[in-house]
Amino acid sequence: MPNQPDKSDKPGLLHYIVVVAAAVFLFASLSHFLLGVSMWAIESGSMDPNMRVGDLVLTRGVPRTGIVTYQDGAISGYESFGELGDVVLYRKYGHNGETPIIHRAMYYVEAGEPMWERGPPAPHAGYITRGDNNAYSDQYCKICREPVREEWVIGVARFRVPYAGYVRFVCLRILGG
């Protein structure tokens, strides 16, 4: 049979994975340098149902956007990702070696103010945060025992792409990250 395509000429699944991974990497690099946007994959269920494990979240830096807390959102009506206020990505205690945490900024406290109702005084100013899937503020649940300082905040979540974070997980596994 003349001119029949050879099945070995078709690109395989690995080819498509490499092309998609390269496109995501290129988009991530350009958006970070040109727009100040970073991409992060959701690794835990603390933000369910508004963000799920495997979602890819795009964040913008705080100086470019500012942070609207849940408390401020209740006054203005501002919502993001299904609830009042902004979702922030931050480094726990400012440590760079740990996986960043993504939670909602509930309210801001000054040094010496109670961190929550009948709670201890804040050792410094910062945001009290909570995952949408958590019943209480993180500090009350002893996940983080102090407010999140603004300099610990990596960015404010602006957009979510369902399941696209799995591409990042696969790339990191292949690259040994």
Secondary structure, DSSP 8 states (H G I E B T S, - for coil): -TT---GGGS--HHHHHHHHHHHHHHHHHHHHHHH-EEEEE--SSTTTTTS-TT-EEEEE-HHHH----HHHHHHH--EETTEES-EEEE-GGG-TTS--EEEEEEEEE-TTSBSSTT--B-SS-EEEEE-TT-SS-TTTTTSSSS-B-GGGEEEEEEEEETTTHHHHHHHHHHHT-
